[in-house]
Amino acid sequence: MALFFAMFLWAASFLLVMAAGPARASEGARPSPGQEAVLSAEERALVLTGKVILRTCPDTGRKGRTYEAIGLIQGSLAEAESVLVDFDSYPDYMPNVFDLKVCERADPVTIVETTLRLPLGVKKQYRLRYTAARDDGGFRLSWEMLPWPELRPSRTIADTSGFWRVCDFEEGGLLVVYHVYTDPGHVPLGMTGIARGVAKHKIPDGIVKLRERIRSLAGRGEADRRLSTGEARAACPGSS
C-alpha cells in the first residue's frame, strides 16, 4: 500500500508540473521583452556554485501556482537556443516526454502536441504554441496553451503557460530562468496540496536536463571533431 501511495503521489505531482490542456494561456506567465532575473546576493552565490534556485511567485488569485527555477549553464546562447527549439528531441531528454509531434512551424512560432507517460500507466496530452525571440539581452522561448477539443478532460489538465529566458551572465556562463504556471484541475482523492509540494521541487529538473543536454551535445561535437581530424591524418601519412 505504501508503494502504491508513493507511485500515485509521483504521478499526481507530474500532472501539476508538466501536463497542459485546452484552455487559455495565463497572461501573468509571459515575460516582458528583455526582462532579466534579479538575484539577491545569497541567490547569486548559490547559482555560482552550480545550484538551481527555486522561487514561488506571488499568488495572483488564479487557481494554479507559478514557480520559477534559476540556474547557470555553460555554453553559448546559440547552443542553448538550438537545444530549446529542437522540439523533436524533447523525448530524448525531457522527463516523462514519451512522444512529441510538431504540427506547425512558421518562424518564430511552433505548435506541438506532446504525450507524457507518467507512473501508474497515466498518460496526458497537451497542445502548446511556442514563440521564440532574440533580443539584445538574450533569448526567450515562451509557451501558451491551445485548445484541443478532441481530448477528453481526463486526458489533460486545466491550464499551463510559461517561458524559458536565457542570457549571458556577467560572471561567466548563461543565466537560465524556467518560469512555469500550471493549474492541474482536479487531482483525485484530495491530493492536490501534497502533490503540489512534490511538484514544486521537480521544477529545477528542467534546468538540470537542459544543462546536461548542452553538455552532452558539446561533448559529442568535440568527439566528432577529433574523429574527423584523426581520419584526415590517417589519409595523409606524411602529415604530423
NULUM-177854 format. One line per field, with one value per residue: residue in one letter; x, y, z of N, C-alpha, C, O in turn. Coordinates in nm, 3 decimals, decimal comma. Layout:
N
res = [a ...]
npx = [X ...]
npy = [Y ...]
npz = [Z ...]
capx = [X ...]
capy = [Y ...]
capz = [Z ...]
cpx = [X ...]
cpy = [Y ...]
cpz = [Z ...]
opx = [X ...]
opy = [Y ...]
opz = [Z ...]
//
This chain:
240
res = [m a l f f a m f l w a a s f l l v m a a g p a r a s e g a r p s p g q e a v l s a e e r a l v l t g k v i l r t c p d t g r k g r t y e a i g l i q g s l a e a e s v l v d f d s y p d y m p n v f d l k v c e r a d p v t i v e t t l r l p l g v k k q y r l r y t a a r d d g g f r l s w e m l p w p e l r p s r t i a d t s g f w r v c d f e e g g l l v v y h v y t d p g h v p l g m t g i a r g v a k h k i p d g i v k l r e r i r s l a g r g e a d r r l s t g e a r a a c p g s s]
npx = [0,083 0,195 0,384 0,216 0,085 0,299 0,370 0,135 0,131 0,359 0,283 0,067 0,197 0,356 0,159 0,087 0,309 0,386 0,185 -0,070 -0,362 -0,669 -0,724 -0,719 -0,412 -0,205 -0,185 -0,018 0,213 0,376 0,678 0,813 0,958 1,308 1,320 1,494 1,626 1,640 1,875 1,926 2,197 2,251 2,124 2,274 2,523 2,461 2,387 2,627 2,771 2,673 2,423 2,064 1,823 1,500 1,193 0,883 0,630 0,439 0,098 -0,165 -0,432 -0,535 -0,628 -0,419 -0,061 0,247 0,582 0,938 1,252 1,601 1,920 2,268 2,419 2,665 2,790 2,702 2,478 2,367 2,390 2,222 1,976 1,946 1,911 1,675 1,479 1,469 1,239 1,162 1,348 1,288 1,171 1,401 1,535 1,386 1,210 0,975 0,856 0,707 0,628 0,630 0,484 0,542 0,328 0,299 0,517 0,628 0,840 0,857 0,712 0,601 0,392 0,306 0,223 0,216 0,283 0,276 0,417 0,340 0,384 0,203 0,076 -0,042 -0,129 -0,089 -0,188 -0,110 -0,142 0,063 0,164 0,462 0,675 0,955 1,217 1,474 1,667 1,836 1,919 1,928 1,790 1,456 1,202 0,877 0,568 0,228 -0,097 -0,304 -0,634 -0,757 -0,989 -1,062 -0,967 -1,050 -1,146 -1,020 -0,781 -0,610 -0,505 -0,605 -0,479 -0,182 0,124 0,414 0,773 1,105 1,403 1,706 2,021 2,336 2,559 2,710 2,929 3,020 2,922 2,578 2,277 1,983 1,634 1,353 1,028 0,717 0,372 0,099 -0,214 -0,362 -0,624 -0,868 -0,735 -0,735 -0,873 -0,830 -0,564 -0,428 -0,285 -0,063 0,054 0,120 0,324 0,525 0,556 0,649 0,917 1,026 1,054 1,314 1,442 1,408 1,600 1,830 1,821 1,838 2,092 2,247 2,191 2,301 2,569 2,615 2,577 2,778 3,003 2,976 3,012 3,281 3,401 3,338 3,481 3,745 3,755 3,720 3,952 4,146 4,087 4,153 4,426 4,502 4,461 4,664 4,959 5,206 5,169 5,202]
npy = [-0,121 0,121 0,156 0,184 0,421 0,601 0,591 0,687 0,948 1,047 1,038 1,218 1,453 1,507 1,569 1,817 1,970 1,925 1,867 1,984 2,153 2,209 2,531 2,884 3,069 3,181 3,510 3,626 3,477 3,548 3,689 4,022 4,195 4,156 4,120 4,050 3,825 3,917 3,880 3,806 3,868 3,631 3,442 3,475 3,383 3,114 3,020 3,049 2,843 2,635 2,549 2,518 2,753 2,791 2,952 3,060 3,218 3,525 3,493 3,538 3,519 3,330 2,985 2,806 2,756 2,940 2,896 2,946 2,845 2,906 2,906 2,842 2,765 2,617 2,721 2,854 3,123 3,059 2,779 2,708 2,807 2,649 2,394 2,425 2,489 2,265 2,077 1,821 1,659 1,654 1,420 1,271 1,364 1,526 1,500 1,237 1,290 1,126 1,120 1,342 1,564 1,779 2,009 2,241 2,477 2,792 3,022 3,282 3,088 2,779 2,500 2,237 1,897 1,702 1,397 1,272 1,022 0,883 0,764 0,465 0,405 0,632 0,864 1,177 1,444 1,733 2,049 2,296 2,633 2,756 3,039 3,186 3,420 3,653 3,903 4,206 4,134 3,857 3,531 3,414 3,180 3,135 2,983 2,895 2,771 2,585 2,521 2,184 2,026 1,761 1,602 1,423 1,553 1,407 1,337 1,546 1,862 2,168 2,422 2,579 2,763 2,959 3,034 3,011 3,181 3,293 3,428 3,604 3,576 3,795 3,704 3,488 3,213 3,114 3,256 3,105 3,115 2,939 2,948 2,869 2,831 2,651 2,486 2,219 2,136 1,901 1,689 1,358 1,215 1,418 1,506 1,732 1,937 1,803 1,685 1,913 2,020 1,827 1,848 2,109 2,097 1,960 2,128 2,250 2,046 2,088 2,282 2,143 1,924 2,058 2,170 1,932 1,830 2,020 2,000 1,734 1,736 1,914 1,768 1,555 1,686 1,763 1,513 1,422 1,607 1,540 1,280 1,329 1,473 1,277 1,091 1,242 1,270 1,007 0,963 1,098 1,006 1,133 1,360 1,561]
npz = [0,000 0,079 -0,125 -0,348 -0,279 -0,285 -0,558 -0,672 -0,573 -0,696 -0,967 -0,962 -0,889 -1,114 -1,296 -1,208 -1,272 -1,545 -1,735 -1,967 -2,098 -2,291 -2,274 -2,203 -2,236 -1,960 -1,878 -1,690 -1,690 -1,892 -2,013 -2,008 -2,288 -2,297 -2,023 -1,724 -1,478 -1,137 -0,896 -0,554 -0,321 -0,186 -0,352 -0,587 -0,502 -0,464 -0,723 -0,850 -0,747 -0,883 -0,814 -0,853 -0,804 -0,652 -0,683 -0,544 -0,704 -0,661 -0,558 -0,779 -0,761 -0,928 -0,997 -1,025 -0,965 -0,965 -1,041 -1,046 -1,166 -1,138 -1,278 -1,362 -1,676 -1,890 -2,202 -2,526 -2,625 -2,870 -2,871 -2,657 -2,749 -2,979 -2,870 -2,717 -2,906 -3,055 -3,079 -3,158 -3,037 -2,769 -2,644 -2,602 -2,381 -2,204 -1,899 -1,872 -2,119 -2,366 -2,632 -2,911 -3,137 -3,399 -3,513 -3,661 -3,805 -3,820 -3,834 -3,594 -3,454 -3,317 -3,316 -3,108 -3,022 -2,741 -2,571 -2,250 -2,045 -1,746 -1,403 -1,291 -1,525 -1,630 -1,880 -2,033 -2,246 -2,442 -2,611 -2,734 -2,806 -2,901 -2,884 -3,011 -2,944 -3,007 -2,848 -2,745 -2,495 -2,480 -2,522 -2,559 -2,495 -2,508 -2,401 -2,465 -2,398 -2,619 -2,749 -2,755 -2,862 -2,913 -2,712 -2,418 -2,096 -1,893 -2,000 -1,982 -1,830 -1,658 -1,722 -1,842 -1,879 -1,968 -1,966 -2,103 -2,028 -2,139 -2,088 -2,116 -1,843 -1,618 -1,474 -1,606 -1,816 -1,881 -1,771 -1,674 -1,673 -1,577 -1,602 -1,479 -1,500 -1,376 -1,369 -1,241 -1,246 -1,147 -0,906 -0,814 -0,509 -0,328 -0,322 -0,396 -0,253 -0,132 -0,357 -0,500 -0,347 -0,383 -0,660 -0,695 -0,621 -0,830 -1,040 -1,081 -1,223 -1,493 -1,572 -1,501 -1,678 -1,923 -1,899 -1,891 -2,143 -2,323 -2,249 -2,320 -2,600 -2,671 -2,597 -2,772 -3,013 -2,990 -2,982 -3,239 -3,386 -3,318 -3,416 -3,688 -3,741 -3,688 -3,888 -4,111 -4,079 -4,095 -4,360 -4,473 -4,446 -4,428 -4,286 -3,987]
capx = [0,000 0,284 0,442 0,111 0,064 0,413 0,360 0,023 0,174 0,454 0,207 -0,010 0,287 0,396 0,048 0,089 0,421 0,421 0,076 -0,146 -0,482 -0,736 -0,772 -0,642 -0,282 -0,207 -0,114 0,083 0,334 0,452 0,779 0,826 1,078 1,431 1,310 1,601 1,608 1,716 1,919 1,980 2,337 2,251 2,092 2,388 2,626 2,417 2,394 2,768 2,822 2,611 2,291 1,947 1,735 1,358 1,109 0,738 0,589 0,322 -0,034 -0,242 -0,574 -0,574 -0,635 -0,292 0,055 0,357 0,715 1,046 1,384 1,706 2,049 2,369 2,464 2,780 2,761 2,671 2,336 2,326 2,374 2,101 1,861 1,935 1,856 1,539 1,383 1,471 1,127 1,159 1,439 1,244 1,158 1,532 1,594 1,293 1,146 0,840 0,804 0,707 0,614 0,603 0,457 0,540 0,212 0,315 0,636 0,636 0,928 0,917 0,610 0,591 0,282 0,339 0,138 0,305 0,227 0,356 0,391 0,363 0,367 0,071 0,017 -0,113 -0,082 -0,151 -0,152 -0,135 -0,105 0,121 0,223 0,588 0,721 1,095 1,255 1,607 1,674 1,969 1,955 1,946 1,692 1,336 1,108 0,756 0,465 0,091 -0,180 -0,403 -0,742 -0,750 -1,125 -1,081 -0,922 -1,137 -1,085 -0,936 -0,653 -0,535 -0,532 -0,682 -0,410 -0,039 0,196 0,542 0,880 1,248 1,478 1,849 2,102 2,473 2,578 2,831 3,040 3,051 2,813 2,446 2,177 1,860 1,512 1,248 0,912 0,607 0,240 0,016 -0,335 -0,389 -0,764 -0,899 -0,644 -0,818 -0,852 -0,793 -0,420 -0,370 -0,187 0,058 0,117 0,178 0,452 0,621 0,578 0,729 1,060 1,071 1,073 1,456 1,487 1,409 1,730 1,930 1,818 1,890 2,237 2,305 2,176 2,400 2,700 2,624 2,596 2,910 3,099 2,964 3,074 3,426 3,442 3,330 3,592 3,868 3,748 3,743 4,094 4,219 4,066 4,227 4,567 4,523 4,461 4,786 5,061 5,320 5,138 5,244]
capy = [0,000 0,238 0,172 0,235 0,562 0,679 0,600 0,775 1,084 1,083 1,066 1,341 1,568 1,537 1,637 1,957 2,041 1,906 1,848 2,103 2,113 2,312 2,648 2,999 3,087 3,272 3,632 3,659 3,398 3,593 3,786 4,142 4,189 4,195 4,102 3,969 3,788 3,994 3,786 3,858 3,827 3,489 3,364 3,482 3,293 2,976 2,980 3,042 2,712 2,534 2,511 2,576 2,805 2,776 3,056 3,057 3,352 3,574 3,444 3,642 3,489 3,221 2,856 2,737 2,810 2,979 2,877 2,962 2,797 2,988 2,843 2,868 2,658 2,652 2,712 2,982 3,149 2,984 2,638 2,696 2,826 2,534 2,282 2,452 2,490 2,133 2,012 1,679 1,585 1,658 1,286 1,213 1,408 1,590 1,398 1,187 1,317 0,998 1,143 1,481 1,586 1,918 2,024 2,358 2,556 2,914 3,104 3,221 3,013 2,636 2,436 2,096 1,811 1,618 1,293 1,238 0,892 0,901 0,640 0,401 0,397 0,756 0,940 1,308 1,508 1,876 2,122 2,424 2,720 2,816 3,156 3,213 3,559 3,702 4,046 4,249 4,071 3,712 3,450 3,380 3,086 3,132 2,892 2,913 2,656 2,595 2,422 2,053 1,982 1,616 1,534 1,418 1,624 1,317 1,321 1,672 1,943 2,289 2,538 2,596 2,856 2,995 3,072 2,999 3,302 3,263 3,547 3,599 3,613 3,878 3,632 3,372 3,120 3,165 3,250 3,050 3,121 2,847 3,005 2,778 2,838 2,535 2,456 2,079 2,097 1,807 1,580 1,265 1,180 1,534 1,505 1,848 2,006 1,723 1,669 2,042 2,033 1,741 1,901 2,231 2,067 1,899 2,233 2,268 1,941 2,142 2,343 2,037 1,847 2,145 2,175 1,804 1,814 2,104 1,939 1,611 1,771 1,975 1,659 1,478 1,765 1,755 1,378 1,417 1,686 1,463 1,168 1,383 1,506 1,152 1,033 1,322 1,238 0,871 0,967 1,168 0,951 1,220 1,478 1,548]
capz = [0,000 0,084 -0,258 -0,436 -0,244 -0,335 -0,702 -0,704 -0,544 -0,801 -1,088 -0,942 -0,888 -1,251 -1,363 -1,168 -1,332 -1,685 -1,828 -2,001 -2,170 -2,368 -2,201 -2,249 -2,171 -1,847 -1,914 -1,592 -1,706 -2,008 -1,977 -2,088 -2,370 -2,230 -1,879 -1,668 -1,339 -1,038 -0,793 -0,429 -0,300 -0,148 -0,471 -0,677 -0,450 -0,484 -0,864 -0,888 -0,706 -0,967 -0,765 -0,917 -0,700 -0,682 -0,627 -0,557 -0,746 -0,589 -0,596 -0,847 -0,749 -1,016 -0,929 -1,030 -0,896 -1,053 -0,985 -1,141 -1,130 -1,197 -1,263 -1,463 -1,763 -1,971 -2,344 -2,590 -2,649 -2,989 -2,834 -2,574 -2,836 -3,067 -2,794 -2,673 -3,018 -3,119 -3,012 -3,192 -2,949 -2,630 -2,584 -2,572 -2,254 -2,112 -1,814 -1,897 -2,253 -2,438 -2,776 -2,946 -3,279 -3,442 -3,603 -3,748 -3,776 -3,901 -3,752 -3,475 -3,380 -3,340 -3,244 -3,084 -2,941 -2,662 -2,486 -2,133 -1,983 -1,604 -1,326 -1,282 -1,658 -1,664 -1,995 -2,051 -2,372 -2,446 -2,732 -2,696 -2,906 -2,856 -2,958 -2,983 -2,973 -2,968 -2,827 -2,703 -2,368 -2,489 -2,594 -2,482 -2,556 -2,426 -2,449 -2,419 -2,426 -2,726 -2,733 -2,820 -2,830 -2,928 -2,591 -2,302 -1,982 -1,814 -2,068 -1,979 -1,712 -1,686 -1,780 -1,820 -1,965 -1,906 -2,058 -2,077 -2,056 -2,135 -2,117 -2,067 -1,703 -1,614 -1,413 -1,688 -1,840 -1,918 -1,666 -1,730 -1,592 -1,622 -1,533 -1,510 -1,434 -1,409 -1,294 -1,277 -1,242 -1,040 -0,873 -0,736 -0,368 -0,249 -0,306 -0,463 -0,171 -0,118 -0,489 -0,539 -0,278 -0,452 -0,795 -0,685 -0,612 -0,954 -1,139 -1,119 -1,316 -1,630 -1,598 -1,492 -1,803 -2,029 -1,876 -1,931 -2,288 -2,390 -2,222 -2,398 -2,741 -2,686 -2,592 -2,895 -3,118 -2,975 -3,022 -3,385 -3,440 -3,302 -3,508 -3,821 -3,751 -3,695 -4,021 -4,208 -4,065 -4,144 -4,506 -4,516 -4,357 -4,413 -4,206 -3,848]
cpx = [0,086 0,346 0,341 0,089 0,176 0,406 0,247 0,063 0,270 0,381 0,132 0,079 0,331 0,284 0,050 0,197 0,417 0,304 0,005 -0,266 -0,550 -0,795 -0,688 -0,510 -0,293 -0,123 0,001 0,213 0,420 0,552 0,769 0,954 1,200 1,429 1,421 1,569 1,695 1,748 1,964 2,125 2,345 2,222 2,208 2,499 2,590 2,431 2,539 2,833 2,760 2,472 2,182 1,854 1,591 1,280 0,962 0,693 0,462 0,191 -0,114 -0,392 -0,623 -0,569 -0,501 -0,183 0,164 0,488 0,818 1,176 1,487 1,840 2,143 2,395 2,585 2,747 2,733 2,520 2,284 2,304 2,247 1,975 1,839 1,872 1,709 1,438 1,386 1,365 1,122 1,247 1,396 1,227 1,291 1,584 1,499 1,218 1,004 0,780 0,819 0,704 0,584 0,588 0,457 0,430 0,230 0,441 0,642 0,709 0,866 0,823 0,614 0,478 0,314 0,230 0,227 0,226 0,325 0,318 0,436 0,348 0,221 0,001 -0,059 -0,047 -0,160 -0,102 -0,183 -0,089 -0,058 0,168 0,346 0,622 0,863 1,129 1,396 1,597 1,814 2,015 1,979 1,837 1,576 1,250 0,987 0,656 0,330 0,009 -0,278 -0,513 -0,712 -0,884 -1,145 -1,041 -1,031 -1,069 -0,992 -0,798 -0,564 -0,555 -0,591 -0,604 -0,261 0,018 0,328 0,646 1,015 1,310 1,626 1,926 2,243 2,478 2,711 2,952 3,073 2,934 2,685 2,352 2,044 1,747 1,409 1,124 0,787 0,482 0,162 -0,102 -0,376 -0,536 -0,786 -0,790 -0,720 -0,777 -0,804 -0,644 -0,351 -0,259 -0,056 0,131 0,182 0,313 0,561 0,658 0,667 0,877 1,113 1,097 1,221 1,508 1,493 1,544 1,841 1,936 1,870 2,042 2,305 2,299 2,281 2,540 2,720 2,650 2,731 3,019 3,097 3,029 3,226 3,477 3,439 3,446 3,723 3,872 3,779 3,890 4,179 4,207 4,146 4,375 4,598 4,531 4,588 4,900 5,177 5,295 5,181 5,150]
cpy = [0,126 0,263 0,232 0,383 0,649 0,697 0,692 0,921 1,134 1,121 1,198 1,464 1,605 1,603 1,785 2,035 2,040 1,898 1,979 2,061 2,230 2,422 2,765 3,006 3,192 3,395 3,660 3,585 3,446 3,700 3,911 4,132 4,237 4,177 4,009 3,936 3,876 3,900 3,861 3,813 3,679 3,401 3,361 3,385 3,148 2,934 2,970 2,911 2,599 2,491 2,581 2,623 2,799 2,884 3,023 3,199 3,395 3,520 3,559 3,615 3,380 3,088 2,785 2,805 2,843 2,965 2,914 2,911 2,881 2,919 2,881 2,744 2,708 2,629 2,850 2,999 3,068 2,837 2,618 2,710 2,704 2,415 2,305 2,451 2,359 2,045 1,862 1,596 1,586 1,518 1,222 1,251 1,476 1,484 1,367 1,221 1,190 1,019 1,291 1,492 1,736 1,933 2,137 2,434 2,672 3,017 3,241 3,131 2,865 2,581 2,288 2,028 1,709 1,517 1,264 1,099 0,900 0,767 0,593 0,397 0,520 0,822 1,070 1,367 1,657 1,933 2,261 2,502 2,787 2,935 3,188 3,357 3,585 3,852 4,080 4,178 3,922 3,645 3,417 3,284 3,076 3,034 2,928 2,795 2,685 2,492 2,293 1,985 1,831 1,540 1,536 1,491 1,535 1,297 1,444 1,740 2,077 2,396 2,530 2,696 2,889 3,036 3,023 3,134 3,270 3,389 3,528 3,645 3,684 3,807 3,502 3,276 3,190 3,151 3,208 3,063 3,029 2,880 2,926 2,812 2,714 2,524 2,314 2,045 2,001 1,701 1,487 1,253 1,297 1,549 1,631 1,913 1,932 1,713 1,799 2,062 1,949 1,801 2,023 2,200 1,989 2,004 2,251 2,162 1,991 2,202 2,238 1,958 1,929 2,153 2,048 1,785 1,895 2,046 1,814 1,640 1,834 1,868 1,576 1,553 1,759 1,618 1,365 1,493 1,607 1,345 1,215 1,416 1,380 1,087 1,109 1,289 1,099 0,869 1,032 1,124 1,046 1,340 1,455 1,628]
cpz = [0,000 -0,054 -0,354 -0,409 -0,299 -0,485 -0,744 -0,684 -0,651 -0,928 -1,076 -0,947 -1,028 -1,329 -1,331 -1,241 -1,482 -1,781 -1,855 -2,082 -2,234 -2,280 -2,250 -2,175 -2,061 -1,877 -1,818 -1,611 -1,820 -1,968 -2,063 -2,170 -2,292 -2,079 -1,829 -1,524 -1,250 -0,922 -0,668 -0,416 -0,266 -0,269 -0,570 -0,632 -0,476 -0,631 -0,911 -0,844 -0,788 -0,923 -0,847 -0,806 -0,748 -0,609 -0,643 -0,589 -0,675 -0,646 -0,658 -0,842 -0,841 -0,941 -0,922 -0,949 -0,998 -0,978 -1,092 -1,080 -1,204 -1,172 -1,376 -1,547 -1,841 -2,118 -2,400 -2,602 -2,767 -2,956 -2,752 -2,658 -2,925 -2,996 -2,761 -2,787 -3,097 -3,052 -3,039 -3,099 -2,803 -2,569 -2,546 -2,435 -2,157 -2,030 -1,857 -2,032 -2,336 -2,589 -2,798 -3,097 -3,306 -3,547 -3,703 -3,707 -3,874 -3,817 -3,722 -3,395 -3,419 -3,254 -3,231 -3,004 -2,872 -2,582 -2,373 -2,085 -1,838 -1,531 -1,324 -1,417 -1,702 -1,785 -2,004 -2,181 -2,365 -2,580 -2,690 -2,818 -2,844 -2,945 -2,915 -3,021 -2,925 -2,948 -2,778 -2,576 -2,377 -2,572 -2,501 -2,562 -2,464 -2,485 -2,390 -2,468 -2,539 -2,703 -2,810 -2,792 -2,834 -2,801 -2,484 -2,186 -1,900 -1,875 -2,056 -1,846 -1,755 -1,762 -1,752 -1,918 -1,897 -2,008 -2,008 -2,111 -2,036 -2,171 -2,063 -1,922 -1,689 -1,554 -1,486 -1,701 -1,882 -1,798 -1,729 -1,628 -1,656 -1,540 -1,576 -1,429 -1,473 -1,314 -1,332 -1,291 -1,126 -1,026 -0,779 -0,590 -0,283 -0,226 -0,358 -0,381 -0,159 -0,251 -0,534 -0,472 -0,343 -0,588 -0,793 -0,690 -0,732 -1,063 -1,177 -1,215 -1,460 -1,665 -1,593 -1,623 -1,921 -2,019 -1,925 -2,082 -2,363 -2,370 -2,307 -2,545 -2,766 -2,685 -2,718 -3,011 -3,112 -3,017 -3,175 -3,448 -3,433 -3,399 -3,650 -3,843 -3,764 -3,830 -4,126 -4,202 -4,118 -4,295 -4,561 -4,425 -4,335 -4,326 -4,063 -3,759]
opx = [0,057 0,359 0,374 0,075 0,151 0,432 0,261 0,033 0,263 0,411 0,132 0,042 0,345 0,310 0,020 0,180 0,442 0,323 0,017 -0,274 -0,496 -0,902 -0,596 -0,497 -0,379 -0,002 0,105 0,315 0,528 0,517 0,722 1,049 1,197 1,526 1,440 1,496 1,809 1,657 2,030 2,170 2,435 2,286 2,237 2,560 2,677 2,481 2,570 2,937 2,790 2,410 2,204 1,810 1,563 1,298 0,922 0,717 0,384 0,176 -0,129 -0,469 -0,740 -0,511 -0,472 -0,209 0,172 0,505 0,789 1,206 1,464 1,871 2,102 2,394 2,603 2,684 2,740 2,444 2,173 2,210 2,173 1,880 1,726 1,790 1,627 1,322 1,313 1,396 1,082 1,224 1,463 1,264 1,293 1,667 1,529 1,167 0,923 0,664 0,931 0,769 0,522 0,667 0,382 0,439 0,182 0,467 0,659 0,648 0,827 0,852 0,627 0,468 0,344 0,155 0,304 0,118 0,442 0,201 0,554 0,305 0,129 -0,122 -0,132 0,075 -0,282 0,012 -0,271 -0,009 -0,128 0,205 0,335 0,600 0,890 1,076 1,434 1,527 1,901 2,135 2,043 1,797 1,595 1,228 0,994 0,660 0,320 0,042 -0,329 -0,487 -0,649 -0,891 -1,233 -1,080 -1,097 -0,946 -0,894 -0,708 -0,454 -0,616 -0,622 -0,657 -0,219 -0,035 0,352 0,613 1,036 1,274 1,667 1,899 2,266 2,411 2,812 3,066 3,145 2,855 2,684 2,349 1,999 1,763 1,381 1,116 0,756 0,487 0,160 -0,090 -0,421 -0,571 -0,727 -0,757 -0,767 -0,662 -0,744 -0,602 -0,228 -0,151 0,051 0,252 0,286 0,406 0,675 0,775 0,752 0,954 1,231 1,156 1,251 1,610 1,572 1,598 1,935 2,045 1,937 2,112 2,408 2,392 2,344 2,620 2,829 2,736 2,793 3,115 3,201 3,093 3,292 3,582 3,529 3,502 3,802 3,976 3,853 3,945 4,274 4,305 4,201 4,443 4,703 4,599 4,617 4,935 5,242 5,387 5,194 5,168]
opy = [0,224 0,379 0,319 0,462 0,757 0,806 0,768 1,007 1,250 1,222 1,279 1,567 1,724 1,685 1,869 2,154 2,144 1,922 2,075 1,947 2,341 2,406 2,747 2,955 3,280 3,384 3,712 3,624 3,391 3,794 3,906 4,068 4,343 4,213 3,901 4,008 3,907 3,846 3,964 3,728 3,609 3,297 3,258 3,316 3,066 2,825 2,892 2,871 2,482 2,407 2,689 2,543 2,802 2,906 2,963 3,291 3,310 3,504 3,664 3,681 3,341 3,081 2,713 2,900 2,781 3,015 2,912 2,930 2,922 2,879 2,944 2,632 2,829 2,529 2,949 2,903 3,017 2,776 2,522 2,634 2,660 2,344 2,215 2,415 2,345 1,952 1,784 1,476 1,524 1,499 1,129 1,181 1,484 1,387 1,458 1,186 1,151 0,946 1,356 1,438 1,811 1,876 2,129 2,452 2,653 3,090 3,311 3,101 2,830 2,611 2,222 2,091 1,639 1,545 1,235 1,062 0,921 0,668 0,670 0,386 0,515 0,834 1,073 1,344 1,700 1,873 2,335 2,444 2,863 2,931 3,214 3,410 3,545 3,920 3,993 4,163 3,865 3,695 3,395 3,304 3,017 3,004 2,982 2,730 2,796 2,387 2,295 1,896 1,777 1,424 1,638 1,490 1,585 1,246 1,447 1,682 2,098 2,454 2,480 2,712 2,850 3,068 2,998 3,196 3,226 3,451 3,445 3,741 3,639 3,846 3,417 3,261 3,308 3,047 3,269 3,027 3,039 2,845 2,917 2,822 2,676 2,548 2,291 1,938 2,019 1,633 1,531 1,278 1,276 1,598 1,635 1,941 1,991 1,729 1,798 2,116 1,993 1,805 2,039 2,271 1,954 1,972 2,265 2,184 1,942 2,178 2,243 1,929 1,876 2,144 2,053 1,732 1,845 2,044 1,792 1,577 1,811 1,876 1,531 1,492 1,752 1,607 1,304 1,451 1,607 1,313 1,150 1,390 1,377 1,035 1,049 1,282 1,074 0,784 1,022 1,198 1,039 1,415 1,340 1,631]
opz = [-0,068 -0,095 -0,434 -0,503 -0,352 -0,536 -0,841 -0,767 -0,691 -0,991 -1,169 -1,003 -1,058 -1,417 -1,416 -1,269 -1,544 -1,901 -1,778 -2,128 -2,233 -2,221 -2,329 -2,063 -2,067 -1,899 -1,858 -1,554 -1,844 -1,896 -2,177 -2,126 -2,229 -2,013 -1,884 -1,456 -1,284 -0,858 -0,676 -0,493 -0,313 -0,288 -0,630 -0,714 -0,507 -0,659 -1,000 -0,897 -0,766 -0,987 -0,902 -0,723 -0,867 -0,490 -0,743 -0,510 -0,633 -0,767 -0,596 -0,911 -0,835 -0,832 -0,827 -0,875 -1,104 -0,866 -1,211 -0,962 -1,317 -1,060 -1,473 -1,495 -1,856 -2,154 -2,328 -2,590 -2,765 -3,007 -2,774 -2,642 -2,943 -3,054 -2,776 -2,766 -3,195 -2,978 -2,952 -3,083 -2,720 -2,453 -2,466 -2,378 -2,038 -2,088 -1,877 -2,059 -2,371 -2,664 -2,715 -3,173 -3,245 -3,656 -3,816 -3,588 -3,994 -3,739 -3,815 -3,280 -3,537 -3,135 -3,330 -2,930 -2,937 -2,531 -2,397 -2,085 -1,810 -1,590 -1,351 -1,422 -1,800 -1,792 -1,984 -2,221 -2,291 -2,651 -2,621 -2,920 -2,748 -3,066 -2,797 -3,119 -2,814 -3,022 -2,772 -2,553 -2,289 -2,677 -2,382 -2,681 -2,356 -2,604 -2,280 -2,567 -2,552 -2,645 -2,916 -2,708 -2,767 -2,784 -2,462 -2,178 -1,844 -1,808 -2,113 -1,756 -1,872 -1,856 -1,648 -2,028 -1,783 -2,122 -1,889 -2,211 -1,929 -2,275 -1,975 -1,884 -1,743 -1,580 -1,434 -1,607 -1,914 -1,733 -1,826 -1,511 -1,776 -1,422 -1,695 -1,307 -1,590 -1,194 -1,444 -1,340 -1,019 -1,123 -0,674 -0,554 -0,177 -0,122 -0,365 -0,434 -0,174 -0,258 -0,598 -0,533 -0,356 -0,626 -0,881 -0,756 -0,736 -1,167 -1,296 -1,281 -1,540 -1,773 -1,672 -1,672 -2,009 -2,120 -1,992 -2,141 -2,456 -2,463 -2,360 -2,607 -2,871 -2,761 -2,766 -3,097 -3,215 -3,081 -3,233 -3,550 -3,527 -3,456 -3,723 -3,950 -3,843 -3,883 -4,218 -4,305 -4,176 -4,353 -4,680 -4,333 -4,230 -4,295 -4,021 -3,637]
//
